[in-house]
Amino acid sequence: MEEVDLFVIGGGSAGMKTARTVAKMGYKVAVAEAKETGGECFWAGCIPTKALLRAASVWQMVREASEFGIHAGELHGDFSEAMAYKKRIMQKLAGDSPKDAGLSKLGALYFNEKASFESANEIRVGSQVIQAKKVLIATGTDPSIPTIPGLIEAGFITNREAVDLEYLPKQIAIIGGGPIGLEFGQIFHRFGAAVTIIESASHVLPREDSTVAMLAQESIIRQGISIKTATSVKSITRSGNCKSLILQTAMGEERLECDEILISTGRVPATKGLNVGAAGLDDDGKALKFDLMLQTPVPAIYAAGDVTGGYQFTHVASYMGGVAAMNMFGSNPRLADTRVLPRCTYIDPEVASVGITELEAKAANLPVRVQCAHYSDLDKPVLYNRTEGIVKLIVSAVDDQILGAHILGDSASSIISEVAVCMQNRLPVQAIANTMHAFPSFPEVVEAAALSKDIC
Ligand SMILES: Cc1cc2nc3c(=O)[nH]c(=O)nc-3n(C[C@H](O)[C@H](O)[C@H](O)COP(=O)(O)OP(=O)(O)OC[C@H]3O[C@@H](n4cnc5c(N)ncnc54)[C@H](O)[C@@H]3O)c2cc1C
């Protein structure tokens, strides 16, 4: 039986980071990837959606160009050409990288197969069983599909099909108003589809600060997307191409007709068929149990990335992959520290946050003050006609450290990094207030919030 030091199950952001790090340390590594290296982020997540969002925002900019005195003649935004742009971008980013993404060059074994546990130290890939001193589970997640009567029969898509759609639906119902639902909603709407987003919580982006989430919701509605909050789907029927959803709203039942349904109601850990029970782990389909060292209750097995069920972002998966590598094979074990974790939703205007919300601070009885600044008060947003937005800082009243930041507005995903650096280094809010910021620039809104006594 072949023996390795580490067997990595899953070739996404987490698994690849661990595999590369440990192989470069000189250990013998094997990786199994059931589909393609790169995982959800490259094939059906971050990369394709951001390419499509960029295409959609260029199209929007062109439509608004007359505001700046630009009259471009007859305009036409073509969804299938935007899809072709996305495809070209993916080819460009993949380059001529081999299927194993260079793992064999690092001396690692690569299996393009689904892996499963035979025991805590034995992994089955196809007809082979590999003996491993340590195992990393980095299998990511699958879309969570709600149990709605008639859904399966009516047919639906998830992000995995949506990134490759060959046609633009005329009317699309998006079930789930989190980041994935909103991003796809804006893409489809900007290319001409009628979009309705159905969210069971009282507002979209329910994990975000409520001020920012509400402002984002109002902005999306102003753009022409219909949002139904505090609403659930009772049942679905289909007649020809028409899908009929019966919605339960606070006001009673409503019918919504569409030609496509996108499900974006969260994710479930991809542990089906992994046979984790044979390794001594709970096989209940829930997120894997693990400690701050990313070690599961079975000492030889670690977990990293989305499968752990925390905040699901590529930068977190990759960070966890690095921590797991160090804790399994490095000389300086470390805790996975996700205190400063930027979270972005790439709609227009963007939403970005880091740290805790005002409500979380209140629930934890932390003495805080909330400092705000509005995009409309600064020159750069006015110059650019991008005045919609807010920066909200949650600042400790004890030592002035920033505990959280919540931004809606142009370039939010970029300017959040300034606050993240400050928080990571436990600098007080004055570190931002006392730093000269270029004029005119979007980060001046963060400076204004740091100087502000405004309560939003
Ligand atoms: C629509 C969408 C948009 C997103 N946009 C962003 C974004 O803009 N920014 C961001 O930071 N994050 C984004 N994310 C989240 C990001 O994609 C994930 O956080 C990231 O992919 C997690 O990496 P991972 O390695 O944990 O899991 P994955 O990327 O899911 O990789 C897991 C891999 O394991 C493989 N696998 C599963 N089971 C087995 C098995 N038994 N044997 C072998 N292989 C197996 C799978 O095929 C997969 O390739 C987005 C997600 C979605 C769905």
The ligand as an SDF file (V2000), in Angstrom:
LIG
                    3D

 53 58  0  0  0  0  0  0  0  0999 V2000
  -21.5810   32.0910   -6.2990 C   0  0  0  0  0  0  0  0  0  0  0  0
  -20.4400   32.2150   -5.3370 C   0  0  0  0  0  0  0  0  0  0  0  0
  -19.6710   33.3420   -5.3320 C   0  0  0  0  0  0  0  0  0  0  0  0
  -18.6050   33.4620   -4.4400 C   0  0  0  0  0  0  0  0  0  0  0  0
  -17.8550   34.5960   -4.4640 N   0  0  0  0  0  0  0  0  0  0  0  0
  -16.8310   34.7310   -3.5950 C   0  0  0  0  0  0  0  0  0  0  0  0
  -16.0140   35.8960   -3.6140 C   0  0  0  0  0  0  0  0  0  0  0  0
  -16.2090   36.7970   -4.4150 O   0  0  0  0  0  0  0  0  0  0  0  0
  -14.9980   35.9890   -2.7230 N   0  0  0  0  0  0  0  0  0  0  0  0
  -14.7530   34.9890   -1.8080 C   0  0  0  0  0  0  0  0  0  0  0  0
  -13.8150   35.1320   -1.0130 O   0  0  0  0  0  0  0  0  0  0  0  0
  -15.4980   33.8660   -1.7870 N   0  0  0  0  0  0  0  0  0  0  0  0
  -16.5350   33.7060   -2.6460 C   0  0  0  0  0  0  0  0  0  0  0  0
  -17.2690   32.5610   -2.6390 N   0  0  0  0  0  0  0  0  0  0  0  0
  -16.9340   31.4990   -1.6730 C   0  0  0  0  0  0  0  0  0  0  0  0
  -15.7460   30.6510   -2.1600 C   0  0  0  0  0  0  0  0  0  0  0  0
  -16.0460   30.0970   -3.4210 O   0  0  0  0  0  0  0  0  0  0  0  0
  -15.4660   29.5530   -1.1460 C   0  0  0  0  0  0  0  0  0  0  0  0
  -15.2790   30.1340    0.1230 O   0  0  0  0  0  0  0  0  0  0  0  0
  -14.2110   28.7510   -1.5050 C   0  0  0  0  0  0  0  0  0  0  0  0
  -14.3580   28.1510   -2.7560 O   0  0  0  0  0  0  0  0  0  0  0  0
  -13.9670   27.6870   -0.4250 C   0  0  0  0  0  0  0  0  0  0  0  0
  -12.8500   26.9150   -0.7500 O   0  0  0  0  0  0  0  0  0  0  0  0
  -12.7210   25.4160   -0.2020 P   0  0  0  0  0  0  0  0  0  0  0  0
  -11.3790   24.9410   -0.6130 O   0  0  0  0  0  0  0  0  0  0  0  0
  -13.0670   25.3630    1.2320 O   0  0  0  0  0  0  0  0  0  0  0  0
  -13.8650   24.6070   -0.9360 O   0  0  0  0  0  0  0  0  0  0  0  0
  -14.1790   24.4120   -2.5200 P   0  0  0  0  0  0  0  0  0  0  0  0
  -13.7190   25.5410   -3.3260 O   0  0  0  0  0  0  0  0  0  0  0  0
  -15.6350   24.0670   -2.5640 O   0  0  0  0  0  0  0  0  0  0  0  0
  -13.3120   23.1380   -2.8860 O   0  0  0  0  0  0  0  0  0  0  0  0
  -13.6220   21.8570   -2.4220 C   0  0  0  0  0  0  0  0  0  0  0  0
  -13.1890   20.8620   -3.4850 C   0  0  0  0  0  0  0  0  0  0  0  0
  -13.3110   19.5550   -2.9400 O   0  0  0  0  0  0  0  0  0  0  0  0
  -13.7490   18.6710   -3.9800 C   0  0  0  0  0  0  0  0  0  0  0  0
  -14.3400   17.4960   -3.3340 N   0  0  0  0  0  0  0  0  0  0  0  0
  -15.4770   17.4490   -2.6010 C   0  0  0  0  0  0  0  0  0  0  0  0
  -15.6560   16.1980   -2.1230 N   0  0  0  0  0  0  0  0  0  0  0  0
  -14.6170   15.4540   -2.5680 C   0  0  0  0  0  0  0  0  0  0  0  0
  -14.2150   14.0860   -2.4000 C   0  0  0  0  0  0  0  0  0  0  0  0
  -14.9330   13.2560   -1.6630 N   0  0  0  0  0  0  0  0  0  0  0  0
  -13.0810   13.6860   -3.0010 N   0  0  0  0  0  0  0  0  0  0  0  0
  -12.3300   14.5290   -3.7500 C   0  0  0  0  0  0  0  0  0  0  0  0
  -12.6630   15.8190   -3.9380 N   0  0  0  0  0  0  0  0  0  0  0  0
  -13.7800   16.2720   -3.3340 C   0  0  0  0  0  0  0  0  0  0  0  0
  -14.7410   19.5170   -4.7730 C   0  0  0  0  0  0  0  0  0  0  0  0
  -14.8870   19.0160   -6.0870 O   0  0  0  0  0  0  0  0  0  0  0  0
  -14.0730   20.9030   -4.7340 C   0  0  0  0  0  0  0  0  0  0  0  0
  -13.2560   21.1250   -5.8800 O   0  0  0  0  0  0  0  0  0  0  0  0
  -18.3310   32.4100   -3.5260 C   0  0  0  0  0  0  0  0  0  0  0  0
  -19.0990   31.2470   -3.5370 C   0  0  0  0  0  0  0  0  0  0  0  0
  -20.1470   31.1380   -4.4230 C   0  0  0  0  0  0  0  0  0  0  0  0
  -20.9540   29.8620   -4.4290 C   0  0  0  0  0  0  0  0  0  0  0  0
  1  2  1  0
  2  3  1  0
  2 52  2  0
  3  4  2  0
  4  5  1  0
  4 50  1  0
  5  6  2  0
  6  7  1  0
  6 13  1  0
  7  8  2  0
  7  9  1  0
  9 10  1  0
 10 11  2  0
 10 12  1  0
 12 13  2  0
 13 14  1  0
 14 15  1  0
 14 50  1  0
 15 16  1  0
 16 17  1  0
 16 18  1  0
 18 19  1  0
 18 20  1  0
 20 21  1  0
 20 22  1  0
 22 23  1  0
 23 24  1  0
 24 25  2  0
 24 26  1  0
 24 27  1  0
 27 28  1  0
 28 29  2  0
 28 30  1  0
 28 31  1  0
 31 32  1  0
 32 33  1  0
 33 34  1  0
 33 48  1  0
 34 35  1  0
 35 36  1  0
 35 46  1  0
 36 37  1  0
 36 45  1  0
 37 38  2  0
 38 39  1  0
 39 40  1  0
 39 45  2  0
 40 41  1  0
 40 42  2  0
 42 43  1  0
 43 44  2  0
 44 45  1  0
 46 47  1  0
 46 48  1  0
 48 49  1  0
 50 51  2  0
 51 52  1  0
 52 53  1  0
M  END
$$$$
